């Protein structure tokens, strides 16, 4: 999981050793991810991942909120600081994205990513001052790990200026490790649960969908964000022309930036 904290795991350490014995036809990727966390020392005894039934979302959510058992684990303020207002765009994206999908006769042609989403719920009331989640450093992807990759070293040895340097190194490790180690990576169970599409974010909308935001300042924010991501990608390609383009395309880079 991505973190700006330091870690003792060097990039050249064997990260291909995790081979979960519990993999089976019955175990989906989210169950495998939870077990991977537990196998490596994570503790979250009062929490669970839950998939929503679209038809019953509203009823279920209202019921859980009334019982006080539903807790939102997304720190919107932190996301806003990290992505410069991207969370605001995400909040308004869902209804407009679904509006676009509803107007499309072939709804199966567009994946809005909802099937890839899970929410964290408490299984029982949690008293104040309780440690809800404990994740060991070995399960964290850090800035330092990205800096230790060949591409990260090239960035450090250059004078290139990037829009979000710390976040870039997290992205670099994620993209590099997924490409180089793939399913053998120590972090493969984490990579497997990442959404393949982020269509709930306007930065990934097409021109027709963006028309719903006409007259809104969000269009300027989206264009600025897209330009910053493209410029960062091109700058990294310029200092690692034979390596980075083989690791990630601009679309890959944009996806990792918004994860």
WOWOCOR-V179377 format. One record per backbone hydrogen bond with DSSP energy under -1.0 kcal/mol. CO is the residue of the C=O (numbers start at 1). NH is the residue of the N-H. E is the energy in kcal/mol with one decimal. If there is no record, write none. Layout:
co = <CO/CO>
nh = <NH/NH>
e = <E/E>
This chain:
co = <1/10/15/20/28/29/30/31/32/33/34/35/36/37/38/43/44/46/48/50/53/56/57/58/59/60/61/62/63/64/69/74/75/76/77/78/79/80/85/86/87/88/93/94/95/96/97/98/99/101/106/113/114/119/121/127/134/136/137/141/142/143/144/149/150/151/152/153/155/164/165/166/167/168/169/170/171/172/173/174/175/176/177/177/181/182/185/187/187/188/191/198/201/202/206/209/210/211/213/216/217/218/219/220/221/222/223/224/225/226/227/228/229/230/231/232/233/234/235/236/240/244/244/249/250/251/252/253/254>
nh = <141/13/186/23/32/33/34/35/36/37/38/39/40/42/41/134/47/123/121/119/56/60/61/62/63/64/65/66/67/69/122/76/79/80/81/82/83/85/89/90/91/92/97/98/99/100/101/102/103/104/109/116/117/50/48/130/43/139/140/3/146/147/148/153/154/155/156/157/158/168/169/170/171/172/173/174/175/176/177/178/179/180/181/182/184/185/188/190/191/192/194/201/204/205/210/212/213/214/216/219/221/222/223/224/225/226/227/228/229/230/231/232/233/234/235/236/237/238/239/240/244/247/248/253/254/255/256/257/258>
e = <-4.0/-1.4/-2.3/-1.0/-2.2/-2.0/-2.3/-2.4/-2.4/-2.2/-2.2/-3.1/-1.2/-2.8/-1.9/-2.3/-1.7/-2.5/-2.8/-2.2/-1.5/-2.8/-3.0/-2.2/-2.1/-2.4/-2.6/-1.9/-1.4/-1.9/-1.3/-1.3/-2.2/-2.4/-2.0/-2.3/-2.6/-1.4/-1.4/-2.2/-2.2/-1.4/-3.2/-2.5/-1.7/-2.2/-2.1/-2.7/-1.5/-1.2/-1.5/-1.6/-1.3/-2.4/-2.1/-1.2/-2.5/-1.9/-2.0/-3.1/-1.5/-2.0/-1.1/-2.6/-1.6/-2.0/-2.3/-2.0/-1.2/-2.3/-1.6/-1.3/-2.2/-2.9/-2.0/-2.2/-3.0/-2.8/-3.2/-2.1/-1.7/-3.0/-2.4/-1.3/-2.2/-1.7/-1.5/-1.0/-2.4/-2.5/-1.1/-2.1/-2.3/-1.9/-2.2/-1.5/-1.9/-1.6/-2.4/-1.2/-1.9/-2.9/-2.3/-2.5/-2.5/-2.6/-2.4/-2.3/-2.2/-2.4/-2.6/-2.2/-2.3/-2.5/-2.3/-2.3/-2.4/-1.7/-1.0/-1.2/-1.9/-1.1/-2.4/-2.5/-2.6/-2.3/-2.6/-2.2/-1.4>
